[in-house]
Amino acid sequence: MKRRHQVVLFAVLLLSLTILSPSFDFRVSQLNQERDQEKDTFRGSSSRNEDAQAPLEIVVAMSDEEFQVFQKIAKEVAASQLVEINLRNEKADTYKRVLDLEFSLGENGDVVLLDSEEVQYYAKKGHLYPLNGTTLSKSLGETVARLRGVTEWNGYQWGMPFDFDPYILAAQSSFLKRAGLETLPHNKDQWAELTQQAIAEGIPLITVNMNDMYGTSAWLNHLEPGMAPDQVKRSQIGSQTGELQQGIQLMDQIRPHIRVQSTAPVFSSSADQNETPMVVSLLSQLLIADRARIIDKDSLKRISFESLESVKSRSLVITAGSVEAEEASRWIEGMSSATTQLKWYQQANRLPAKQQELDLESEKLAGRYDMTKGQSWFLTEDVPTASAESYAVITRFHKKVQQFLKGEITASQYVDSIRTTN
């Protein structure tokens, strides 16, 4: 037989054996191809060796105290889920810059803790892995709908809500009663009564952290008709009289009685010449003061508070460059379990993002403090974070807010500077 015919016969025989072999499955080949295509859709380039079982790299930005708590809980969850992890804590002021650089280089970690309003930004850039096809899809439905809505985009869920911290207006209940009020103020007349009471007692009325742009904006929006930069920007040019004018008058009326500081205020249950009876703060700051016994334990029910419109929320995301998506989803599932959520709330003072656990803890808070009855943590119909447009306006005019709080400009000058700027 000629050599050429031998080669042809050998090729035919090999092809026949391949087709008849039970160990070869075209469906497996097709499935692998589909998975590769799905990964390519959402993947950034990864510098990790995909054949090696590497520990999950988890990146967060927290204070040292908060990170110590997070680290302990994260490792407990990893052990229970049979997942090995490495934790990295970045500085908050450089966090976004670090993430943007690492995403661009394909050197990002497997799991990142993001401010919830940042999730869509990174999803649109193709940096995140959708959670719909992971084991997390079932437990996502147990999270608070308002928080979950922030992490949705293009029909996919890109983040698992982890916790949230609402801004609050808090006051000594006894001070409100001395001013003739049963609840926190909601109109100009009630604020006038509180201002007069503060004057009579010779104390400042309220303490505000001027460096917290979300907190100051949330409080300004509490003053009718909504005096935060983004709300003022939306107001009609011809509305200088009427409601907007009343808001300007109210701001000027309160301004001399604001204690401005550059750090988060510490709430006290008893007023003296060094304390104020009202504060704008995050709920976590009030709870920290409570649990550290800064507040007199017998006076807890004398504290009244209600939510302002702004909420700080965080979500856990899986990066598109991760080659350990299955392990990442198992770890996130453990971190978002009811047990872990309650443990995190008790130790970090940030409310749980699971609806059932939130309802349980809200009930306890209502029994411990004078909370405004029937009030939701989320006051608007929209998701509880500023839209990109609102965020830009709040950031742009935060300096003007600070100037007003320090008494460098009047309320009218503050409003005019916003409305006349393109």
C-alpha positions as CSV (number, residue, x, y, z in Angstrom):
1,M,0.0,0.0,0.0
2,K,1.3,3.4,-0.9
3,R,2.3,5.7,2.0
4,R,-0.3,8.3,0.9
5,H,-3.1,5.8,1.2
6,Q,-1.8,4.7,4.6
7,V,-2.1,8.3,5.9
8,V,-5.6,8.7,4.6
9,L,-6.7,5.4,6.1
10,F,-5.2,6.3,9.4
11,A,-7.0,9.6,9.4
12,V,-10.4,8.0,8.7
13,L,-9.8,5.4,11.4
14,L,-8.9,8.1,14.0
15,L,-12.0,10.1,13.1
16,S,-14.3,7.1,13.5
17,L,-12.8,6.3,16.9
18,T,-13.3,9.9,18.0
19,I,-17.0,10.0,16.9
20,L,-17.7,6.6,18.6
21,S,-15.8,7.3,21.8
22,P,-18.1,7.7,24.9
23,S,-15.6,9.9,26.6
24,F,-16.1,12.8,24.2
25,D,-19.2,14.9,24.6
26,F,-19.8,17.8,22.2
27,R,-22.3,19.2,24.7
28,V,-19.5,19.8,27.2
29,S,-17.4,21.5,24.5
30,Q,-20.3,23.7,23.6
31,L,-21.1,24.5,27.3
32,N,-17.4,25.4,27.9
33,Q,-17.5,27.7,24.9
34,E,-20.7,29.4,26.1
35,R,-19.1,30.0,29.5
36,D,-16.0,31.4,28.0
37,Q,-18.2,33.8,25.9
38,E,-20.1,34.8,29.1
39,K,-16.9,35.5,30.9
40,D,-15.6,37.6,28.0
41,T,-18.7,39.7,28.1
42,F,-18.2,40.8,31.7
43,R,-14.4,40.3,32.2
44,G,-11.6,42.7,32.5
45,S,-8.1,41.3,32.0
46,S,-6.9,39.5,35.1
47,S,-3.3,39.2,36.1
48,R,-4.1,36.1,38.3
49,N,-3.3,32.5,37.2
50,E,-6.7,31.0,36.4
51,D,-5.4,27.5,37.0
52,A,-4.4,28.2,40.5
53,Q,-6.8,28.2,43.5
54,A,-5.8,31.6,44.9
55,P,-7.3,33.2,48.0
56,L,-10.1,35.7,47.4
57,E,-8.9,39.2,47.5
58,I,-11.4,41.5,49.2
59,V,-10.9,45.3,49.1
60,V,-12.7,47.8,51.4
61,A,-12.2,51.3,52.7
62,M,-13.0,51.6,56.4
63,S,-11.7,53.3,59.6
64,D,-9.2,51.2,61.6
65,E,-11.9,50.5,64.3
66,E,-14.5,49.4,61.7
67,F,-12.0,47.3,59.8
68,Q,-11.0,45.4,62.9
69,V,-14.7,44.3,63.3
70,F,-15.1,43.6,59.6
71,Q,-11.9,41.5,59.5
72,K,-13.0,39.3,62.4
73,I,-16.5,38.7,60.9
74,A,-15.1,38.2,57.4
75,K,-12.7,35.5,58.5
76,E,-15.4,33.7,60.5
77,V,-17.6,33.7,57.4
78,A,-14.7,32.5,55.2
79,A,-14.0,29.6,57.5
80,S,-17.7,28.5,57.6
81,Q,-17.9,28.7,53.7
82,L,-14.5,26.9,53.2
83,V,-13.1,29.9,51.4
84,E,-9.6,31.4,51.9
85,I,-9.5,35.2,51.8
86,N,-7.1,38.1,51.9
87,L,-8.4,41.5,53.1
88,R,-7.1,44.8,52.0
89,N,-8.2,48.1,53.6
90,E,-7.6,51.3,51.6
91,K,-7.9,54.9,52.8
92,A,-11.3,56.4,52.2
93,D,-10.0,59.6,50.6
94,T,-8.1,57.7,47.9
95,Y,-10.4,54.7,47.5
96,K,-12.0,55.6,44.3
97,R,-8.7,56.6,42.7
98,V,-7.1,53.3,43.7
99,L,-10.1,51.3,42.4
100,D,-10.2,53.2,39.0
101,L,-6.4,52.6,38.5
102,E,-6.6,48.9,39.4
103,F,-9.7,48.3,37.2
104,S,-7.9,50.0,34.3
105,L,-4.9,47.7,34.8
106,G,-6.9,44.6,35.4
107,E,-5.3,44.1,38.8
108,N,-8.4,44.5,40.9
109,G,-9.5,42.1,43.7
110,D,-12.3,39.5,43.6
111,V,-14.7,41.3,45.9
112,V,-15.0,45.1,46.5
113,L,-17.1,46.9,49.0
114,L,-18.6,50.0,47.2
115,D,-20.8,52.9,48.1
116,S,-24.0,51.7,46.6
117,E,-24.3,54.8,44.3
118,E,-21.0,53.8,42.7
119,V,-22.2,50.4,41.6
120,Q,-23.9,51.4,38.4
121,Y,-20.8,53.5,37.5
122,Y,-18.5,50.5,37.6
123,A,-21.1,48.2,36.0
124,K,-21.5,50.4,33.0
125,K,-17.7,50.4,32.5
126,G,-17.8,46.6,32.4
127,H,-15.8,46.2,35.7
128,L,-18.4,44.1,37.6
129,Y,-19.8,40.6,37.3
130,P,-23.6,40.2,37.3
131,L,-25.0,38.4,40.3
132,N,-28.1,37.1,38.6
133,G,-26.4,33.8,37.6
134,T,-24.7,33.2,40.9
135,T,-26.0,31.6,44.1
136,L,-26.7,35.1,45.4
137,S,-29.7,35.5,43.1
138,K,-32.1,33.9,45.6
139,S,-30.9,35.9,48.7
140,L,-31.0,39.2,46.8
141,G,-34.8,39.1,47.1
142,E,-34.5,39.3,50.9
143,T,-32.7,42.6,50.9
144,V,-34.3,46.0,51.3
145,A,-35.9,46.9,47.9
146,R,-34.8,50.6,48.0
147,L,-31.2,49.5,48.5
148,R,-31.4,46.8,46.0
149,G,-32.7,49.2,43.4
150,V,-29.5,51.3,43.6
151,T,-27.4,48.3,42.4
152,E,-29.7,47.4,39.4
153,W,-28.8,48.3,35.8
154,N,-29.7,47.1,32.4
155,G,-31.8,44.2,33.8
156,Y,-29.0,42.8,35.9
157,Q,-28.2,43.0,39.7
158,W,-24.6,44.1,40.1
159,G,-24.2,44.3,43.9
160,M,-25.4,42.7,47.1
161,P,-26.6,45.4,49.6
162,F,-24.6,45.0,52.8
163,D,-25.5,47.8,55.2
164,F,-26.8,51.4,55.4
165,D,-26.6,54.4,57.7
166,P,-29.3,57.1,57.6
167,Y,-28.8,60.7,58.4
168,I,-30.9,61.8,61.3
169,L,-32.1,65.0,63.0
170,A,-31.8,64.3,66.8
171,A,-33.0,66.4,69.7
172,Q,-33.4,66.1,73.5
173,S,-37.1,65.3,74.0
174,S,-37.1,67.5,77.1
175,F,-35.9,70.5,75.1
176,L,-38.6,70.0,72.5
177,K,-41.2,70.0,75.4
178,R,-39.8,73.1,77.0
179,A,-40.3,74.8,73.6
180,G,-43.9,73.6,73.5
181,L,-43.3,70.9,70.9
182,E,-44.2,67.2,71.0
183,T,-42.2,66.3,67.9
184,L,-39.3,67.5,65.9
185,P,-39.9,70.7,63.9
186,H,-41.4,70.5,60.4
187,N,-42.2,74.1,59.6
188,K,-41.0,77.7,60.1
189,D,-43.1,78.4,63.2
190,Q,-41.8,75.3,65.0
191,W,-38.2,76.2,64.2
192,A,-38.9,79.7,65.5
193,E,-40.1,78.3,68.8
194,L,-37.0,76.2,69.2
195,T,-34.8,79.1,68.3
196,Q,-36.4,81.3,70.9
197,Q,-36.0,78.5,73.5
198,A,-32.3,78.2,72.7
199,I,-31.9,82.0,73.1
200,A,-33.8,81.9,76.4
201,E,-31.4,79.2,77.7
202,G,-28.3,80.8,76.3
203,I,-27.2,77.8,74.2
204,P,-26.7,77.1,70.5
205,L,-29.6,75.4,68.9
206,I,-28.0,72.8,66.7
207,T,-24.6,71.3,65.8
208,V,-23.7,70.5,62.2
209,N,-20.6,69.0,60.7
210,M,-19.8,71.4,57.8
211,N,-17.4,68.9,56.1
212,D,-20.1,66.3,55.6
213,M,-21.8,67.5,52.4
214,Y,-24.4,64.8,52.5
215,G,-25.4,65.5,56.1
216,T,-25.6,69.3,55.6
217,S,-27.6,68.9,52.4
218,A,-29.9,66.4,54.0
219,W,-30.6,68.9,56.8
220,L,-31.0,71.9,54.4
221,N,-33.6,69.8,52.5
222,H,-35.5,69.4,55.8
223,L,-36.0,73.1,55.9
224,E,-39.1,73.9,53.7
225,P,-39.3,74.1,50.8
226,G,-36.0,72.2,50.5
227,M,-32.9,74.4,50.6
228,A,-30.1,72.0,49.6
229,P,-28.1,73.0,46.6
230,D,-29.7,70.4,44.2
231,Q,-33.2,71.5,45.3
232,V,-32.4,75.2,45.0
233,K,-31.0,74.6,41.5
234,R,-34.2,73.0,40.4
235,S,-36.4,75.9,41.6
236,Q,-37.9,78.3,39.1
237,I,-36.1,81.6,38.6
238,G,-39.3,83.5,39.3
239,S,-39.9,81.9,42.7
240,Q,-37.7,84.2,44.7
241,T,-40.9,85.3,46.5
242,G,-43.3,82.8,48.1
243,E,-42.0,79.4,49.4
244,L,-38.4,80.0,48.4
245,Q,-38.3,83.3,50.1
246,Q,-39.7,81.7,53.3
247,G,-36.9,79.2,53.1
248,I,-34.3,81.9,52.9
249,Q,-35.9,83.7,55.9
250,L,-35.9,80.5,57.9
251,M,-32.2,79.8,57.1
252,D,-31.2,83.3,58.2
253,Q,-33.3,82.9,61.4
254,I,-31.5,79.7,62.4
255,R,-28.0,80.6,61.2
256,P,-26.8,82.5,64.2
257,H,-27.7,79.6,66.5
258,I,-25.8,76.9,64.5
259,R,-22.7,75.4,66.1
260,V,-20.4,74.5,63.2
261,Q,-17.6,72.0,63.5
262,S,-15.4,70.1,61.2
263,T,-16.0,66.6,62.8
264,A,-19.0,64.5,63.5
265,P,-20.9,65.9,66.5
266,V,-21.3,63.8,69.7
267,F,-24.8,63.8,71.0
268,S,-25.4,64.5,74.7
269,S,-28.6,63.8,76.7
270,S,-28.2,66.9,78.9
271,A,-27.7,70.4,77.7
272,D,-25.3,72.9,79.3
273,Q,-23.2,75.7,78.0
274,N,-20.9,73.3,76.1
275,E,-23.7,71.2,74.5
276,T,-26.4,71.8,72.0
277,P,-29.9,70.2,72.3
278,M,-30.0,69.2,68.6
279,V,-27.6,67.6,66.1
280,V,-27.5,66.5,62.5
281,S,-25.6,63.2,62.3
282,L,-25.6,59.6,61.1
283,L,-27.6,57.1,63.1
284,S,-24.4,55.1,63.8
285,Q,-22.9,58.1,65.6
286,L,-25.9,58.3,68.0
287,L,-25.7,54.5,68.6
288,I,-21.9,54.6,69.2
289,A,-22.5,57.3,71.8
290,D,-25.2,55.3,73.4
291,R,-23.2,52.0,73.6
292,A,-20.2,53.9,74.8
293,R,-22.4,55.3,77.6
294,I,-21.6,58.9,76.6
295,I,-25.4,59.3,76.9
296,D,-26.9,58.8,80.3
297,K,-28.5,55.4,80.2
298,D,-31.6,56.6,82.2
299,S,-32.2,59.4,79.6
300,L,-32.3,57.4,76.4
301,K,-36.0,57.8,75.9
302,R,-35.6,61.5,76.1
303,I,-33.8,61.5,72.7
304,S,-36.1,62.1,69.7
305,F,-34.9,61.6,66.2
306,E,-36.2,61.1,62.7
307,S,-34.6,60.3,59.3
308,L,-33.5,62.9,56.9
309,E,-33.6,62.1,53.2
310,S,-30.0,61.0,52.6
311,V,-28.8,57.4,53.3
312,K,-25.2,56.1,53.1
313,S,-25.4,52.5,51.8
314,R,-22.7,50.0,50.8
315,S,-22.8,46.9,48.6
316,L,-20.5,44.0,48.0
317,V,-19.7,43.4,44.3
318,I,-17.8,40.7,42.4
319,T,-15.3,42.1,39.9
320,A,-15.4,41.1,36.2
321,G,-11.7,40.1,36.4
322,S,-12.3,37.5,39.2
323,V,-11.6,33.9,38.4
324,E,-13.1,32.8,41.7
325,A,-16.7,34.0,41.2
326,E,-18.2,30.9,42.7
327,E,-16.1,31.2,45.9
328,A,-16.8,35.0,46.0
329,S,-20.5,34.5,45.8
330,R,-20.4,31.9,48.6
331,W,-18.5,34.3,50.8
332,I,-20.9,37.2,50.1
333,E,-23.8,34.9,50.8
334,G,-22.3,34.2,54.2
335,M,-21.7,38.0,54.8
336,S,-25.3,38.8,54.0
337,S,-26.9,36.0,56.1
338,A,-29.2,37.0,58.9
339,T,-26.8,36.0,61.6
340,T,-23.9,38.0,60.1
341,Q,-26.0,41.0,59.4
342,L,-27.2,41.3,63.0
343,K,-23.7,40.7,64.3
344,W,-22.3,43.5,62.0
345,Y,-25.1,45.9,63.1
346,Q,-24.4,45.2,66.8
347,Q,-20.7,45.8,66.4
348,A,-20.5,48.4,63.7
349,N,-23.8,50.3,64.3
350,R,-24.9,50.3,60.7
351,L,-28.4,49.0,59.9
352,P,-28.8,45.6,58.2
353,A,-29.7,45.5,54.5
354,K,-32.0,42.5,54.9
355,Q,-35.6,43.5,55.2
356,Q,-36.6,41.1,58.0
357,E,-33.6,42.0,60.2
358,L,-34.1,45.7,59.5
359,D,-37.7,45.4,60.7
360,L,-36.7,43.6,63.8
361,E,-34.0,46.2,64.7
362,S,-36.2,49.2,63.8
363,E,-38.8,47.9,66.3
364,K,-36.2,47.8,69.0
365,L,-35.0,51.3,68.2
366,A,-38.6,52.6,68.4
367,G,-38.8,51.2,71.9
368,R,-35.5,52.7,72.9
369,Y,-35.8,56.2,71.5
370,D,-38.6,58.7,70.7
371,M,-38.7,58.0,66.9
372,T,-41.2,59.7,64.7
373,K,-44.0,57.2,64.4
374,G,-44.6,55.5,61.1
375,Q,-41.6,57.1,59.4
376,S,-39.6,55.1,56.9
377,W,-35.8,55.2,56.8
378,F,-36.3,56.3,53.2
379,L,-38.3,59.4,52.8
380,T,-38.6,59.7,49.1
381,E,-40.1,57.4,46.4
382,D,-36.7,57.4,44.6
383,V,-33.8,55.2,45.6
384,P,-32.1,56.6,48.8
385,T,-29.0,57.9,47.2
386,A,-28.5,61.1,45.2
387,S,-28.7,60.8,41.4
388,A,-25.6,61.6,39.4
389,E,-27.0,65.1,38.7
390,S,-27.9,65.8,42.3
391,Y,-24.5,64.5,43.5
392,A,-22.7,66.8,41.0
393,V,-24.7,69.9,42.2
394,I,-24.2,69.0,45.9
395,T,-20.5,68.6,45.4
396,R,-20.2,71.7,43.2
397,F,-21.8,74.0,45.8
398,H,-20.7,72.5,49.0
399,K,-18.3,75.4,49.5
400,K,-21.2,77.8,49.4
401,V,-23.0,75.7,52.1
402,Q,-19.9,75.9,54.3
403,Q,-19.8,79.7,53.8
404,F,-23.4,80.0,54.8
405,L,-23.0,77.8,57.9
406,K,-20.0,79.9,59.0
407,G,-21.9,83.1,58.5
408,E,-19.7,84.4,55.7
409,I,-22.7,84.8,53.3
410,T,-26.4,85.2,53.8
411,A,-29.0,82.7,52.8
412,S,-30.0,85.0,49.9
413,Q,-26.4,85.1,48.7
414,Y,-26.2,81.3,49.0
415,V,-29.4,80.9,46.9
416,D,-28.4,83.5,44.3
417,S,-24.9,82.0,43.8
418,I,-26.5,78.6,43.0
419,R,-29.3,79.9,40.7
420,T,-27.1,82.3,38.7
421,T,-24.4,79.7,38.0
422,N,-24.6,77.8,34.8
